[in-house]
């Protein structure tokens, strides 16, 4: 069942929802769109903004923070207090798909992260369709699309100044019944218009990525270059800043360290990056990936080879944040294309 709602009724419903929930909703800034925190009861009509494409901030930051305390010892009985009763409004399909990728690591059966699992269970996601692609978006190259199909509680689609609401979970249905007003069953014409809008945006993404036509799988291309020196060329403009891994919605590496605080110690978890020289440092100071080219190769190997082998999916959703944020102007799409080109050239010339 899909419903339609006017802008005015939607705003009233969201304000009603915000009376009981902490809100994270996107707002427009001078240069882009950013999530802003709204305490219960503080979200206003002027704050409403349906963003056309994903924010620079990845959705993963709401499920495991860039820095967080995960333990203290001796244990502080008054500590603990991750509060997850909140609504995240506006995520796009690339970020929702990214959470499914991270689930393989942080919510797996063998070693689940209790903080992440709790956040996934308790936080509410109201996703939205993309209205247009960012110039760096390439979700269609990664078997994704610019509109959510699943993994949301509710999804909003803007069609002819009317919002269509799709229910994704039982919790979403409960929210709709409790907080939303002015709902009507969506008309066939609006549903058809939504599909046309989705097809239009998808075609725009495909058009701006039409030069990236891959013949082989990324895994095949990378495996054929694991022992070549191509990585030195591909990484020559990298400055090792780690931006690409920090804003990537699927990168999930972390570092643990302990620090003294008054009369106890705290264990802190922070995001790490495989581009940092100390990332894989071992006891005695040995660093197996001392060269930047090796660390650069490792990132692509992990995303498009080992993750595929272990979990059956690539660890990339085509959000384009890494392209947008790279100070070295490195484009992931170009890297993958160059890897394949050199494989085809080598095979055509039968060079060993």
C-alpha positions as CSV (number, residue, x, y, z in Angstrom):
1,X,0.0,0.0,0.0
2,X,1.3,3.5,-0.9
3,X,-0.1,6.8,0.3
4,X,-0.1,10.4,-0.8
5,X,0.1,13.4,1.4
6,X,0.3,17.2,0.8
7,X,3.3,19.2,1.8
8,X,1.4,21.0,4.6
9,X,0.1,17.7,6.1
10,X,3.6,16.1,5.8
11,X,5.2,19.0,7.7
12,X,2.5,18.8,10.4
13,X,3.1,15.1,10.7
14,X,6.8,15.4,10.9
15,X,6.5,18.1,13.6
16,X,4.2,15.8,15.5
17,X,6.8,13.0,15.2
18,X,9.6,15.3,16.3
19,X,7.8,16.0,19.6
20,X,8.9,12.5,20.7
21,X,12.0,11.8,18.6
22,X,15.3,13.5,18.1
23,X,15.6,14.5,14.5
24,X,18.5,14.5,12.0
25,X,17.3,16.2,8.9
26,X,19.2,17.8,5.9
27,X,19.3,21.6,5.5
28,X,20.7,23.6,2.7
29,X,24.0,25.5,3.2
30,X,25.9,27.8,0.9
31,X,27.7,25.1,-0.8
32,X,25.8,21.8,-0.3
33,X,23.4,20.0,2.0
34,X,24.2,19.0,5.6
35,X,22.4,17.0,8.3
36,X,21.3,19.1,11.2
37,X,20.3,18.0,14.7
38,X,16.9,18.9,16.0
39,X,16.1,18.3,19.6
40,X,12.5,17.0,20.3
41,X,10.1,19.8,19.6
42,X,12.5,22.1,17.8
43,X,11.9,21.1,14.1
44,X,10.1,23.9,12.3
45,X,8.4,24.3,8.9
46,X,11.3,26.5,7.7
47,X,13.7,23.6,8.3
48,X,12.0,21.4,5.8
49,X,14.1,20.7,2.7
50,X,13.8,17.8,0.3
51,X,17.4,17.4,-0.9
52,X,17.9,16.4,-4.6
53,X,20.8,14.0,-3.9
54,X,22.9,12.6,-1.0
55,X,24.6,14.8,1.6
56,X,28.4,14.9,1.9
57,X,28.0,13.2,5.3
58,X,27.6,9.5,5.0
59,X,24.7,7.8,6.8
60,X,27.1,5.4,8.6
61,X,28.1,8.3,11.0
62,X,24.7,7.9,12.7
63,X,25.3,4.2,13.4
64,X,28.9,4.3,14.6
65,X,30.3,7.7,15.4
66,X,33.8,8.9,14.2
67,X,34.8,8.8,17.8
68,X,33.0,7.1,20.7
69,X,33.6,5.6,24.1
70,X,32.8,1.9,24.1
71,X,33.9,1.0,27.6
72,X,35.4,2.2,30.9
73,X,37.3,0.5,33.7
74,X,36.8,0.1,36.5
75,X,33.3,0.1,35.2
76,X,31.4,3.2,35.8
77,X,27.8,2.3,36.7
78,X,26.5,5.7,35.7
79,X,28.1,5.6,32.3
80,X,26.3,4.2,29.4
81,X,24.1,6.0,27.7
82,X,23.8,5.7,24.1
83,X,20.3,7.0,23.3
84,X,19.1,5.9,19.9
85,X,15.5,7.0,19.9
86,X,15.9,9.2,16.8
87,X,14.7,9.7,13.3
88,X,17.0,10.2,10.3
89,X,15.2,12.0,7.6
90,X,16.4,12.2,4.0
91,X,18.9,9.4,3.3
92,X,19.3,8.3,-0.3
93,X,19.5,4.8,-1.8
94,X,23.3,4.7,-2.0
95,X,23.5,5.2,1.8
96,X,20.8,2.6,2.6
97,X,22.7,0.1,0.4
98,X,25.9,1.0,2.2
99,X,24.3,0.0,5.6
100,X,23.6,-3.4,4.2
101,X,27.2,-3.8,3.3
102,X,28.4,-2.7,6.7
103,X,25.9,-5.1,8.3
104,X,28.0,-7.9,7.0
105,X,30.8,-6.8,9.2
106,X,29.3,-5.1,12.3
107,X,26.1,-7.1,12.5
108,X,27.4,-10.5,11.4
109,X,26.5,-13.6,13.3
110,X,30.1,-14.3,14.5
111,X,31.2,-11.0,16.0
112,X,28.4,-8.5,16.1
113,X,29.1,-5.0,17.4
114,X,26.4,-4.4,20.1
115,X,26.4,-0.6,19.7
116,X,25.9,-0.9,16.0
117,X,23.3,-3.6,16.2
118,X,21.3,-1.5,18.8
119,X,21.5,1.5,16.6
120,X,20.3,-0.4,13.6
121,X,17.4,-1.8,15.5
122,X,16.2,1.4,17.2
123,X,16.9,4.3,14.8
124,X,14.2,5.2,12.3
125,X,15.0,5.9,8.7
126,X,12.7,8.0,6.5
127,X,14.5,7.9,3.1
128,X,13.8,10.0,0.0
129,X,14.2,9.5,-3.7
130,X,16.9,11.4,-5.6
131,X,15.5,14.3,-7.7
132,X,18.6,14.7,-9.7
133,X,22.2,13.2,-9.6
134,X,25.2,15.0,-8.3
135,X,27.9,15.4,-10.9
136,X,30.0,12.7,-9.2
137,X,27.2,10.1,-8.7
138,X,27.7,6.7,-10.4
139,X,25.3,4.4,-8.5
140,X,24.2,2.7,-11.7
141,X,27.8,1.5,-12.3
142,X,27.6,-0.4,-9.0
143,X,24.3,-2.1,-9.6
144,X,22.4,0.4,-7.5
145,X,19.7,3.0,-8.4
146,X,18.9,6.5,-7.4
147,X,15.8,5.6,-5.4
148,X,15.3,3.3,-2.4
149,X,13.8,-0.2,-2.9
150,X,14.2,-1.5,0.6
151,X,15.9,-1.0,4.0
152,X,13.8,2.0,5.0
153,X,11.0,2.4,7.5
154,X,9.3,4.9,5.3
155,X,10.2,6.4,2.0
156,X,9.2,9.8,0.5
157,X,8.9,10.5,-3.2
158,X,8.1,14.0,-4.5
159,X,5.7,13.9,-7.4
160,X,3.8,16.9,-8.8
161,X,4.1,18.8,-5.4
162,X,2.6,15.7,-3.7
163,X,4.5,13.3,-1.6
164,X,4.1,9.6,-1.9
165,X,4.8,7.5,1.2
166,X,5.9,3.9,0.9
167,X,6.0,1.7,3.9
168,X,9.1,-0.5,4.3
169,X,8.7,-2.1,7.7
170,X,6.0,-2.8,10.4
171,X,7.6,0.0,12.5
172,X,7.1,2.3,9.5
173,X,3.4,1.3,9.3
174,X,3.0,2.0,13.1
175,X,4.6,5.5,12.7
176,X,2.3,6.3,9.8
177,X,-0.8,5.3,11.7
178,X,0.3,7.2,14.8
179,X,1.8,10.4,13.6
180,X,0.8,11.1,10.0
181,X,-2.4,12.9,9.1
182,X,-4.2,13.8,5.8
183,X,-3.2,10.5,4.2
184,X,-4.9,9.2,1.1
185,X,-4.3,6.1,-0.9
186,X,-2.0,7.0,-3.7
187,X,-3.6,7.4,-7.1
188,X,-2.5,5.3,-10.0
189,X,-1.5,8.5,-11.9
190,X,0.8,9.7,-9.1
191,X,2.4,6.2,-8.8
192,X,3.0,6.2,-12.6
193,X,4.5,9.7,-12.4
194,X,6.8,8.5,-9.6
195,X,8.1,5.7,-11.8
196,X,8.7,8.1,-14.7
197,X,10.7,10.4,-12.4
198,X,12.8,7.5,-11.2
199,X,13.5,6.4,-14.7
200,X,14.4,10.0,-15.7
201,X,17.0,10.3,-12.8
202,X,18.4,6.9,-13.5
203,X,18.9,7.7,-17.1
204,X,20.7,10.9,-16.1
205,X,23.1,8.9,-13.9
206,X,23.7,6.5,-16.7
207,X,24.3,9.2,-19.2
208,X,26.9,11.0,-17.2
209,X,28.7,7.7,-16.7
210,X,28.4,6.3,-20.2
211,X,32.1,6.5,-20.9
212,X,32.7,4.0,-18.0
213,X,31.8,0.8,-19.8
214,X,33.4,-2.2,-18.0
215,X,33.8,-5.4,-19.9
216,X,35.2,-7.5,-17.0
217,X,34.2,-7.5,-13.4
218,X,36.2,-5.2,-11.2
219,X,37.3,-8.3,-9.2
220,X,38.8,-9.9,-12.3
221,X,40.7,-6.7,-13.3
222,X,42.1,-6.2,-9.9
223,X,43.2,-9.8,-9.4
224,X,45.2,-9.5,-12.7
225,X,47.1,-6.5,-11.3
226,X,47.9,-7.7,-7.8
227,X,51.6,-8.1,-8.7
228,X,52.0,-5.4,-11.3
229,X,53.4,-1.9,-10.8
230,X,50.4,-0.1,-12.2
231,X,49.4,1.1,-8.6
232,X,52.4,3.4,-8.5
233,X,51.0,5.3,-11.5
234,X,47.5,5.3,-10.2
235,X,48.4,6.6,-6.8
236,X,50.9,9.3,-7.9
237,X,48.7,12.2,-6.9
238,X,47.4,10.8,-3.7
239,X,48.3,12.8,-0.6
240,X,47.4,10.2,1.9
241,X,44.8,12.4,3.6
242,X,42.3,9.6,4.1
243,X,39.3,11.8,3.1
244,X,38.0,9.1,0.7
245,X,37.8,6.5,3.4
246,X,36.3,8.9,6.0
247,X,33.4,10.0,3.8
248,X,32.9,6.7,2.2
249,X,29.6,5.2,3.3
250,X,31.0,1.6,3.4
251,X,34.5,2.0,4.8
252,X,34.4,0.6,8.4
253,X,37.9,0.2,9.7
254,X,38.5,1.4,13.2
255,X,41.2,1.8,15.9
256,X,40.9,1.2,19.6
257,X,43.0,3.0,22.2
258,X,42.8,3.5,26.0
259,X,43.1,6.8,27.8
260,X,43.2,7.9,31.5
261,X,40.3,10.0,32.7
262,X,40.4,11.2,36.3
263,X,40.2,8.0,38.4
264,X,39.4,5.5,35.6
265,X,40.3,4.6,32.0
266,X,38.2,4.8,28.9
267,X,38.4,2.7,25.7
268,X,37.9,4.8,22.7
269,X,36.9,3.7,19.2
270,X,37.8,6.0,16.2
271,X,37.5,5.7,12.5
272,X,40.8,4.5,10.9
273,X,42.0,4.6,7.3
274,X,43.9,2.1,5.3
275,X,45.7,5.0,3.7
276,X,47.5,5.9,6.9
277,X,51.1,4.6,7.1
278,X,50.5,3.2,10.6
279,X,47.2,1.5,9.7
280,X,48.6,-2.1,9.5
281,X,51.6,-1.5,11.8
282,X,52.4,-4.6,13.9
283,X,54.3,-5.2,17.1
284,X,58.0,-4.1,16.9
285,X,57.1,-1.4,14.4
286,X,56.8,-3.6,11.3
287,X,54.6,-2.0,8.6
288,X,53.8,-4.5,5.8
289,X,52.4,-1.7,3.6
290,X,55.0,0.9,4.0
291,X,54.6,2.2,0.4
292,X,51.6,4.3,-0.5
293,X,51.1,2.3,-3.7
294,X,50.6,-0.8,-1.6
295,X,48.0,0.9,0.6
296,X,46.3,2.3,-2.5
297,X,46.1,-1.1,-4.0
298,X,44.8,-2.5,-0.7
299,X,41.8,-0.2,-0.7
300,X,40.7,-1.3,-4.2
301,X,41.5,-5.0,-3.4
302,X,39.3,-4.9,-0.3
303,X,36.3,-3.1,-1.9
304,X,36.2,-5.0,-5.1
305,X,37.9,-8.3,-4.6
306,X,38.1,-9.7,-1.0
307,X,34.8,-8.3,0.1
308,X,33.2,-9.9,-3.0
309,X,34.8,-13.2,-2.1
310,X,33.8,-13.1,1.5
311,X,30.3,-11.5,1.3
312,X,29.2,-11.8,-2.3
313,X,29.0,-8.0,-2.9
314,X,31.2,-5.1,-3.8
315,X,31.8,-2.6,-1.0
316,X,30.9,0.5,-3.1
317,X,27.5,2.0,-3.8
318,X,28.6,4.7,-6.3
319,X,27.8,7.7,-4.1
320,X,30.7,9.6,-5.6
321,X,31.9,11.2,-2.3
322,X,35.4,9.9,-2.7
323,X,35.6,11.6,-6.2
324,X,34.2,14.8,-4.8
325,X,36.5,15.0,-1.8
326,X,39.8,13.8,-3.2
327,X,42.5,16.5,-3.1
328,X,44.6,14.5,-5.6
329,X,41.7,14.5,-8.1
330,X,41.6,10.7,-8.2
331,X,38.4,9.3,-9.7
332,X,37.6,5.8,-8.6
333,X,35.8,5.2,-11.9
334,X,38.9,6.1,-13.9
335,X,41.1,3.8,-11.7
336,X,38.8,0.9,-12.4
337,X,38.7,1.7,-16.1
338,X,42.4,2.0,-16.3
339,X,42.9,-1.4,-14.6
340,X,40.6,-3.0,-17.1
341,X,42.2,-1.3,-20.1
342,X,45.7,-2.5,-19.2
343,X,44.4,-6.0,-18.7
344,X,42.8,-6.0,-22.1
345,X,45.9,-4.6,-23.7
346,X,48.1,-7.2,-22.0
347,X,45.9,-10.0,-23.1
348,X,45.6,-8.8,-26.7
349,X,49.4,-8.6,-27.0
350,X,49.9,-11.8,-25.0
351,X,52.4,-10.1,-22.8
352,X,53.6,-12.0,-19.8
